[in-house]
Amino acid sequence: MKILVINAGSSSLKFQLIDMDNESVVAKGICEEIGNSGAQFKFKVPGRPDVVDKSPIPSHADALKRVLSALSDSKIGVIKSVDEIGAVGHRVLHGGEKLSGSVLVTEEVKAIIDECKDLGPLHNPANLKGIIECEKIMNVPQVAVFDTGFHQTMPDYAYLYALPYEYYEKYKIRRYGFHGTSHRYVSERAAAMLGRRPEDVNVVTCHLGNGASIAAVKGGKCYDTTMGVTPLEGLMMGTRCGNIDPAIVPYIMKKEGLSPDEIDRVMNKKSGMLGVSGISSDNQIINKLAAEGNEKCILVEKMYVHQITKYVGGYIAAMGGADAIVFTGGIGENCAKYRSAVIANFAFLGVAIDEEKNKVRGEEIDIATPDSKLRVLVIPTNEELVIARDTLNIVNGMKA
């Protein structure tokens, strides 16, 4: 069966078509700047030149039509007909407490996704829009896979905040966590690399990219994670501030005369690596300028390593020990500098890496030295494959 994986954003629509007979990517791409003047459609097929179309994309409906048309096009397509697509798997940010696993999309599921828009205002409305547009065009099962799903095994003492308990009861204010499909995939791969079952392994998974989160995975289940009610909590990121003293928020609002929406934008879009460096949210640019002596970019690197170290060390302690530390995500998979700096901070635990092996970029490998007390793994994430697998399992369950 071929499964189409969709990740609909506020002004974008990413996709992958995956042949589940061999779990290979048949085609992938993205519609960017939907509804804006800079719209473009990128279409990639392994082994062929990329196709880029910069004609207008007025809406998400038009974006989906563009995707389906390209997939079945007689010249650039990879299928004869859209009928070859057996199901669609959708990445959905927030399922709250009502939707903790991957589910077949129903009217009730769509209503819950809509209910959770207050918890995921930047993502849930767009995710739901992608589902609705697919339903209009394609008469196949639609499956929702939630970013928060993997983290629903956290104990209450890990997910609750020390606020009046009534806020949890009334508004479900608690830690939810995100990047769940990534943490799930790499923790399972880590167990496989160690030759053990997931339930017999404790790992700390570091998903480091423009968005970043760390998870403690104890016996194959999420025990704790850095992101909270929203993806803003935890590590500093490309444009997100991560953890700050909450009192800073009203203080800056009063000093700068900012509204709640404006301070939210500052913390989500103008902070993190961009805010500290004053130059860029792109880690590659940060690294390049730091190497050239830019003091603020050097500061960004030091802050990032310090924060990663604190969470990794804390999670190892909270789980009573770990078998491996895993690096994934665009930065985690490709930036040897951060991996080396973080692991150097755990020399006191007997953890060490082979710096020659650490030069790897985007490959699955154990970079720890033979005598290291913990394994240090680099594992490229594959969130789309997790979504496709869950979609296939649900569709097969419908047939049983």
One Martini backbone bead per residue (centre of mass of N, CA, C, O) as a GRO file, in nm:
protein
  400
    1MET     BB    1   0.097   0.036   0.020
    2LYS     BB    2   0.016   0.373  -0.031
    3ILE     BB    3   0.125   0.659   0.163
    4LEU     BB    4   0.014   0.975   0.264
    5VAL     BB    5   0.203   1.238   0.407
    6ILE     BB    6   0.084   1.507   0.619
    7ASN     BB    7   0.200   1.861   0.678
    8ALA     BB    8   0.009   2.119   0.798
    9GLY     BB    9   0.042   2.454   0.780
   10SER     BB   10  -0.036   2.781   0.772
   11SER     BB   11   0.173   2.809   0.483
   12SER     BB   12   0.192   2.485   0.452
   13LEU     BB   13   0.281   2.162   0.265
   14LYS     BB   14   0.382   1.857   0.353
   15PHE     BB   15   0.523   1.558   0.180
   16GLN     BB   16   0.477   1.190   0.155
   17LEU     BB   17   0.540   0.902  -0.042
   18ILE     BB   18   0.480   0.565   0.078
   19ASP     BB   19   0.601   0.241   0.038
   20MET     BB   20   0.504  -0.027   0.247
   21ASP     BB   21   0.648  -0.276   0.123
   22ASN     BB   22   0.954  -0.104   0.176
   23GLU     BB   23   0.962   0.188   0.302
   24SER     BB   24   0.964   0.392   0.061
   25VAL     BB   25   1.039   0.690  -0.101
   26VAL     BB   26   0.880   0.817  -0.381
   27ALA     BB   27   0.788   1.110  -0.267
   28LYS     BB   28   0.851   1.471  -0.217
   29GLY     BB   29   0.751   1.787  -0.039
   30ILE     BB   30   0.648   2.146  -0.091
   31CYS     BB   31   0.426   2.401   0.013
   32GLU     BB   32   0.485   2.746  -0.002
   33GLU     BB   33   0.334   3.032   0.075
   34ILE     BB   34   0.038   3.016   0.117
   35GLY     BB   35  -0.127   3.301  -0.012
   36ASN     BB   36   0.140   3.414  -0.127
   37SER     BB   37   0.375   3.563  -0.339
   38GLY     BB   38   0.611   3.327  -0.259
   39ALA     BB   39   0.509   3.084  -0.392
   40GLN     BB   40   0.597   2.720  -0.378
   41PHE     BB   41   0.684   2.409  -0.553
   42LYS     BB   42   0.826   2.105  -0.428
   43PHE     BB   43   0.964   1.819  -0.617
   44LYS     BB   44   1.070   1.485  -0.510
   45VAL     BB   45   1.272   1.230  -0.673
   46PRO     BB   46   1.453   0.973  -0.662
   47GLY     BB   47   1.701   1.030  -0.913
   48ARG     BB   48   1.592   1.322  -0.967
   49PRO     BB   49   1.517   1.617  -1.055
   50ASP     BB   50   1.399   1.887  -0.933
   51VAL     BB   51   1.081   2.048  -0.883
   52VAL     BB   52   0.992   2.396  -0.959
   53ASP     BB   53   0.700   2.596  -0.861
   54LYS     BB   54   0.594   2.960  -0.875
   55SER     BB   55   0.306   2.943  -0.866
   56PRO     BB   56   0.021   3.001  -0.737
   57ILE     BB   57  -0.118   2.935  -0.386
   58PRO     BB   58  -0.412   3.018  -0.243
   59SER     BB   59  -0.452   2.723  -0.101
   60HIS     BB   60  -0.476   2.418   0.048
   61ALA     BB   61  -0.642   2.298  -0.179
   62ASP     BB   62  -0.437   2.371  -0.402
   63ALA     BB   63  -0.198   2.221  -0.282
   64LEU     BB   64  -0.318   1.934  -0.294
   65LYS     BB   65  -0.370   1.935  -0.599
   66ARG     BB   66  -0.073   1.970  -0.673
   67VAL     BB   67   0.030   1.710  -0.550
   68LEU     BB   68  -0.159   1.503  -0.698
   69SER     BB   69  -0.078   1.591  -0.982
   70ALA     BB   70   0.225   1.525  -0.964
   71LEU     BB   71   0.207   1.222  -0.882
   72SER     BB   72   0.015   1.168  -1.167
   73ASP     BB   73   0.198   1.262  -1.375
   74SER     BB   74   0.320   1.167  -1.689
   75LYS     BB   75   0.616   1.299  -1.640
   76ILE     BB   76   0.671   1.333  -1.299
   77GLY     BB   77   0.540   1.100  -1.189
   78VAL     BB   78   0.466   0.783  -0.970
   79ILE     BB   79   0.165   0.754  -1.060
   80LYS     BB   80  -0.127   0.684  -1.238
   81SER     BB   81  -0.309   0.718  -0.971
   82VAL     BB   82  -0.468   0.824  -0.685
   83ASP     BB   83  -0.584   0.531  -0.625
   84GLU     BB   84  -0.301   0.422  -0.505
   85ILE     BB   85  -0.391   0.562  -0.253
   86GLY     BB   86  -0.487   0.420   0.063
   87ALA     BB   87  -0.380   0.664   0.255
   88VAL     BB   88  -0.380   0.919   0.523
   89GLY     BB   89  -0.125   1.084   0.710
   90HIS     BB   90  -0.140   1.303   0.996
   91ARG     BB   91   0.009   1.568   1.134
   92VAL     BB   92  -0.053   1.644   1.483
   93LEU     BB   93   0.009   1.825   1.747
   94HIS     BB   94  -0.275   1.828   1.930
   95GLY     BB   95  -0.464   1.601   2.174
   96GLY     BB   96  -0.429   1.609   2.450
   97GLU     BB   97  -0.606   1.377   2.659
   98LYS     BB   98  -0.805   1.237   2.443
   99LEU     BB   99  -0.545   1.204   2.232
  100SER     BB  100  -0.281   0.957   2.267
  101GLY     BB  101  -0.324   0.834   1.982
  102SER     BB  102  -0.364   0.691   1.696
  103VAL     BB  103  -0.630   0.787   1.456
  104LEU     BB  104  -0.920   0.774   1.315
  105VAL     BB  105  -1.096   0.987   1.130
  106THR     BB  106  -1.352   1.180   1.275
  107GLU     BB  107  -1.576   1.393   1.388
  108GLU     BB  108  -1.473   1.373   1.679
  109VAL     BB  109  -1.173   1.420   1.620
  110LYS     BB  110  -1.205   1.698   1.490
  111ALA     BB  111  -1.327   1.832   1.741
  112ILE     BB  112  -1.078   1.789   1.925
  113ILE     BB  113  -0.873   1.941   1.755
  114ASP     BB  114  -1.030   2.207   1.782
  115GLU     BB  115  -1.024   2.225   2.095
  116CYS     BB  116  -0.687   2.234   2.087
  117LYS     BB  117  -0.622   2.527   1.973
  118ASP     BB  118  -0.536   2.665   2.241
  119LEU     BB  119  -0.273   2.476   2.265
  120GLY     BB  120  -0.243   2.495   1.919
  121PRO     BB  121  -0.263   2.779   1.738
  122LEU     BB  122  -0.035   2.731   1.502
  123HIS     BB  123  -0.141   2.419   1.415
  124ASN     BB  124  -0.427   2.286   1.442
  125PRO     BB  125  -0.584   2.442   1.221
  126ALA     BB  126  -0.399   2.341   0.989
  127ASN     BB  127  -0.427   2.040   1.031
  128LEU     BB  128  -0.737   2.037   0.990
  129LYS     BB  129  -0.737   2.152   0.706
  130GLY     BB  130  -0.588   1.914   0.576
  131ILE     BB  131  -0.803   1.703   0.637
  132ILE     BB  132  -1.050   1.835   0.499
  133GLU     BB  133  -0.928   1.850   0.211
  134CYS     BB  134  -0.883   1.545   0.178
  135GLU     BB  135  -1.180   1.459   0.211
  136LYS     BB  136  -1.283   1.609  -0.047
  137ILE     BB  137  -1.081   1.448  -0.258
  138MET     BB  138  -1.048   1.179  -0.074
  139ASN     BB  139  -1.161   0.823  -0.056
  140VAL     BB  140  -0.990   0.776   0.228
  141PRO     BB  141  -0.827   0.707   0.490
  142GLN     BB  142  -0.781   0.899   0.791
  143VAL     BB  143  -0.489   0.980   0.993
  144ALA     BB  144  -0.398   1.066   1.328
  145VAL     BB  145  -0.079   1.200   1.440
  146PHE     BB  146   0.065   1.280   1.752
  147ASP     BB  147   0.306   1.469   1.906
  148THR     BB  148   0.192   1.392   2.208
  149GLY     BB  149   0.151   1.081   2.236
  150PHE     BB  150   0.424   0.956   2.357
  151HIS     BB  151   0.394   1.142   2.637
  152GLN     BB  152   0.137   0.996   2.793
  153THR     BB  153   0.332   0.823   3.009
  154MET     BB  154   0.360   1.026   3.207
  155PRO     BB  155   0.376   1.113   3.512
  156ASP     BB  156   0.226   1.339   3.714
  157TYR     BB  157   0.502   1.445   3.847
  158ALA     BB  158   0.599   1.537   3.546
  159TYR     BB  159   0.336   1.701   3.413
  160LEU     BB  160   0.303   1.885   3.649
  161TYR     BB  161   0.231   2.193   3.787
  162ALA     BB  162   0.284   2.442   4.053
  163LEU     BB  163  -0.024   2.495   4.045
  164PRO     BB  164  -0.329   2.523   4.077
  165TYR     BB  165  -0.515   2.240   4.031
  166GLU     BB  166  -0.763   2.371   3.889
  167TYR     BB  167  -0.615   2.429   3.611
  168TYR     BB  168  -0.613   2.135   3.532
  169GLU     BB  169  -0.916   2.072   3.558
  170LYS     BB  170  -1.018   2.313   3.367
  171TYR     BB  171  -0.750   2.342   3.134
  172LYS     BB  172  -0.515   2.133   3.115
  173ILE     BB  173  -0.255   2.218   3.271
  174ARG     BB  174   0.033   2.071   3.116
  175ARG     BB  175   0.248   1.841   3.018
  176TYR     BB  176   0.300   1.711   2.677
  177GLY     BB  177   0.476   1.738   2.443
  178PHE     BB  178   0.702   1.683   2.162
  179HIS     BB  179   0.829   1.500   1.904
  180GLY     BB  180   0.716   1.205   1.941
  181THR     BB  181   0.792   1.052   1.677
  182SER     BB  182   1.096   1.089   1.713
  183HIS     BB  183   1.144   0.967   1.995
  184ARG     BB  184   1.026   0.696   1.923
  185TYR     BB  185   1.207   0.612   1.689
  186VAL     BB  186   1.498   0.646   1.824
  187SER     BB  187   1.446   0.462   2.072
  188GLU     BB  188   1.398   0.204   1.905
  189ARG     BB  189   1.668   0.210   1.752
  190ALA     BB  190   1.851   0.202   1.997
  191ALA     BB  191   1.769  -0.077   2.094
  192ALA     BB  192   1.855  -0.222   1.834
  193MET     BB  193   2.158  -0.135   1.847
  194LEU     BB  194   2.180  -0.288   2.141
  195GLY     BB  195   2.015  -0.565   2.128
  196ARG     BB  196   1.727  -0.471   2.247
  197ARG     BB  197   1.455  -0.401   2.418
  198PRO     BB  198   1.281  -0.123   2.490
  199GLU     BB  199   1.195  -0.225   2.790
  200ASP     BB  200   1.533  -0.255   2.857
  201VAL     BB  201   1.565   0.066   2.804
  202ASN     BB  202   1.757   0.367   2.870
  203VAL     BB  203   1.699   0.695   2.723
  204VAL     BB  204   1.836   0.993   2.577
  205THR     BB  205   1.662   1.220   2.367
  206CYS     BB  206   1.795   1.450   2.109
  207HIS     BB  207   1.605   1.699   1.954
  208LEU     BB  208   1.793   1.890   1.718
  209GLY     BB  209   1.678   2.210   1.607
  210ASN     BB  210   1.483   2.465   1.553
  211GLY     BB  211   1.350   2.255   1.710
  212ALA     BB  212   1.367   2.150   2.067
  213SER     BB  213   1.410   1.826   2.239
  214ILE     BB  214   1.394   1.629   2.543
  215ALA     BB  215   1.404   1.275   2.645
  216ALA     BB  216   1.284   1.037   2.876
  217VAL     BB  217   1.336   0.683   2.816
  218LYS     BB  218   1.159   0.431   2.998
  219GLY     BB  219   1.112   0.133   2.885
  220GLY     BB  220   0.986   0.276   2.605
  221LYS     BB  221   0.888   0.527   2.780
  222CYS     BB  222   0.780   0.823   2.863
  223TYR     BB  223   0.894   1.023   3.149
  224ASP     BB  224   1.018   1.288   3.009
  225THR     BB  225   1.006   1.643   2.902
  226THR     BB  226   1.068   1.975   2.791
  227MET     BB  227   0.810   2.023   2.682
  228GLY     BB  228   0.481   2.147   2.717
  229VAL     BB  229   0.196   2.286   2.641
  230THR     BB  230   0.413   2.391   2.453
  231PRO     BB  231   0.701   2.440   2.238
  232LEU     BB  232   0.848   2.668   2.430
  233GLU     BB  233   0.966   2.483   2.618
  234GLY     BB  234   1.304   2.465   2.732
  235LEU     BB  235   1.497   2.497   2.497
  236MET     BB  236   1.668   2.666   2.301
  237MET     BB  237   1.609   2.802   1.980
  238GLY     BB  238   1.588   2.957   1.698
  239THR     BB  239   1.313   3.151   1.818
  240ARG     BB  240   1.301   3.024   2.099
  241CYS     BB  241   1.351   3.065   2.448
  242GLY     BB  242   1.236   2.892   2.647
  243ASN     BB  243   1.340   2.899   2.951
  244ILE     BB  244   1.194   3.124   3.191
  245ASP     BB  245   1.109   3.363   3.388
  246PRO     BB  246   0.780   3.442   3.425
  247ALA     BB  247   0.822   3.746   3.526
  248ILE     BB  248   0.926   3.861   3.255
  249VAL     BB  249   0.665   3.901   3.099
  250PRO     BB  250   0.523   4.141   3.254
  251TYR     BB  251   0.767   4.324   3.254
  252ILE     BB  252   0.795   4.366   2.944
  253MET     BB  253   0.509   4.454   2.888
  254LYS     BB  254   0.532   4.718   3.052
  255LYS     BB  255   0.794   4.842   2.927
  256GLU     BB  256   0.684   4.794   2.604
  257GLY     BB  257   0.371   4.774   2.559
  258LEU     BB  258   0.256   4.476   2.546
  259SER     BB  259   0.079   4.230   2.431
  260PRO     BB  260   0.012   3.905   2.444
  261ASP     BB  261   0.074   3.857   2.140
  262GLU     BB  262   0.348   4.007   2.134
  263ILE     BB  263   0.501   3.837   2.349
  264ASP     BB  264   0.460   3.571   2.203
  265ARG     BB  265   0.625   3.651   1.954
  266VAL     BB  266   0.892   3.701   2.092
  267MET     BB  267   0.925   3.405   2.212
  268ASN     BB  268   0.877   3.250   1.921
  269LYS     BB  269   1.028   3.462   1.686
  270LYS     BB  270   1.274   3.653   1.858
  271SER     BB  271   1.445   3.434   1.985
  272GLY     BB  272   1.698   3.265   2.079
  273MET     BB  273   1.936   3.259   1.851
  274LEU     BB  274   1.834   3.521   1.728
  275GLY     BB  275   1.819   3.700   1.985
  276VAL     BB  276   2.119   3.670   2.083
  277SER     BB  277   2.272   3.729   1.807
  278GLY     BB  278   2.109   3.922   1.593
  279ILE     BB  279   2.114   3.736   1.307
  280SER     BB  280   2.026   3.413   1.356
  281SER     BB  281   1.855   3.078   1.340
  282ASP     BB  282   2.095   2.949   1.198
  283ASN     BB  283   2.330   2.725   1.295
  284GLN     BB  284   2.536   2.744   1.063
  285ILE     BB  285   2.582   3.047   1.097
  286ILE     BB  286   2.664   3.046   1.388
  287ASN     BB  287   2.914   2.860   1.357
  288LYS     BB  288   3.067   3.034   1.153
  289LEU     BB  289   3.083   3.299   1.326
  290ALA     BB  290   3.218   3.172   1.571
  291ALA     BB  291   3.480   3.084   1.417
  292GLU     BB  292   3.529   3.409   1.357
  293GLY     BB  293   3.452   3.552   1.662
  294ASN     BB  294   3.162   3.584   1.738
  295GLU     BB  295   3.040   3.647   2.049
  296LYS     BB  296   2.731   3.578   2.029
  297CYS     BB  297   2.769   3.301   1.890
  298ILE     BB  298   2.936   3.179   2.114
  299LEU     BB  299   2.717   3.211   2.327
  300VAL     BB  300   2.507   3.029   2.199
  301GLU     BB  301   2.674   2.769   2.215
  302LYS     BB  302   2.708   2.766   2.524
  303MET     BB  303   2.410   2.765   2.599
  304TYR     BB  304   2.329   2.506   2.453
  305VAL     BB  305   2.519   2.308   2.592
  306HIS     BB  306   2.429   2.367   2.881
  307GLN     BB  307   2.131   2.284   2.848
  308ILE     BB  308   2.166   1.998   2.749
  309THR     BB  309   2.330   1.895   2.990
  310LYS     BB  310   2.115   1.939   3.211
  311TYR     BB  311   1.899   1.747   3.095
  312VAL     BB  312   2.056   1.490   3.058
  313GLY     BB  313   2.154   1.463   3.353
  314GLY     BB  314   1.870   1.471   3.484
  315TYR     BB  315   1.753   1.218   3.336
  316ILE     BB  316   1.953   1.011   3.431
  317ALA     BB  317   1.881   1.046   3.728
  318ALA     BB  318   1.566   1.004   3.715
  319MET     BB  319   1.611   0.696   3.592
  320GLY     BB  320   1.873   0.562   3.727
  321GLY     BB  321   1.985   0.571   3.445
  322ALA     BB  322   2.167   0.478   3.137
  323ASP     BB  323   2.251   0.350   2.803
  324ALA     BB  324   2.184   0.622   2.629
  325ILE     BB  325   2.270   0.877   2.391
  326VAL     BB  326   2.069   1.074   2.165
  327PHE     BB  327   2.108   1.204   1.832
  328THR     BB  328   1.888   1.438   1.662
  329GLY     BB  329   1.824   1.607   1.400
  330GLY     BB  330   1.969   1.852   1.226
  331ILE     BB  331   2.185   1.900   1.455
  332GLY     BB  332   2.231   1.618   1.587
  333GLU     BB  333   2.323   1.478   1.304
  334ASN     BB  334   2.548   1.729   1.202
  335CYS     BB  335   2.683   1.838   1.489
  336ALA     BB  336   2.982   1.769   1.629
  337LYS     BB  337   3.036   2.000   1.826
  338TYR     BB  338   2.801   1.947   2.027
  339ARG     BB  339   2.849   1.654   2.093
  340SER     BB  340   3.132   1.692   2.211
  341ALA     BB  341   3.063   1.906   2.432
  342VAL     BB  342   2.854   1.744   2.587
  343ILE     BB  343   3.016   1.478   2.646
  344ALA     BB  344   3.250   1.614   2.802
  345ASN     BB  345   3.054   1.663   3.059
  346PHE     BB  346   3.059   1.318   3.102
  347ALA     BB  347   3.341   1.214   3.200
  348PHE     BB  348   3.271   1.154   3.506
  349LEU     BB  349   3.094   0.890   3.391
  350GLY     BB  350   3.259   0.755   3.142
  351VAL     BB  351   3.208   0.930   2.888
  352ALA     BB  352   3.288   0.861   2.534
  353ILE     BB  353   3.430   0.966   2.222
  354ASP     BB  354   3.494   0.925   1.880
  355GLU     BB  355   3.608   1.179   1.685
  356GLU     BB  356   3.602   1.036   1.412
  357LYS     BB  357   3.308   0.934   1.424
  358ASN     BB  358   3.185   1.229   1.485
  359LYS     BB  359   3.199   1.330   1.172
  360VAL     BB  360   2.931   1.253   1.120
  361ARG     BB  361   2.646   1.278   0.877
  362GLY     BB  362   2.338   1.141   0.879
  363GLU     BB  363   2.416   0.875   1.049
  364GLU     BB  364   2.406   0.557   1.174
  365ILE     BB  365   2.577   0.567   1.500
  366ASP     BB  366   2.837   0.470   1.719
  367ILE     BB  367   3.056   0.711   1.895
  368ALA     BB  368   3.161   0.547   2.108
  369THR     BB  369   3.371   0.411   2.300
  370PRO     BB  370   3.430   0.096   2.409
  371ASP     BB  371   3.459   0.211   2.733
  372SER     BB  372   3.200   0.339   2.756
  373LYS     BB  373   2.932   0.371   2.983
  374LEU     BB  374   2.792   0.500   2.734
  375ARG     BB  375   2.609   0.530   2.467
  376VAL     BB  376   2.654   0.710   2.148
  377LEU     BB  377   2.393   0.820   1.931
  378VAL     BB  378   2.328   0.843   1.582
  379ILE     BB  379   1.985   0.925   1.461
  380PRO     BB  380   1.794   0.945   1.209
  381THR     BB  381   1.502   1.065   1.161
  382ASN     BB  382   1.137   0.931   1.101
  383GLU     BB  383   0.833   1.055   1.115
  384GLU     BB  384   0.686   0.960   0.856
  385LEU     BB  385   0.711   0.656   0.910
  386VAL     BB  386   0.546   0.648   1.167
  387ILE     BB  387   0.286   0.751   1.038
  388ALA     BB  388   0.263   0.526   0.824
  389ARG     BB  389   0.254   0.285   1.018
  390ASP     BB  390   0.002   0.370   1.175
  391THR     BB  391  -0.183   0.386   0.933
  392LEU     BB  392  -0.159   0.092   0.843
  393ASN     BB  393  -0.257  -0.041   1.107
  394ILE     BB  394  -0.541   0.090   1.102
  395VAL     BB  395  -0.632  -0.012   0.826
  396ASN     BB  396  -0.592  -0.315   0.886
  397GLY     BB  397  -0.793  -0.313   1.127
  398MET     BB  398  -1.046  -0.254   0.948
  399LYS     BB  399  -1.020  -0.535   0.783
  400ALA     BB  400  -1.033  -0.756   1.025
   0.00000   0.00000   0.00000
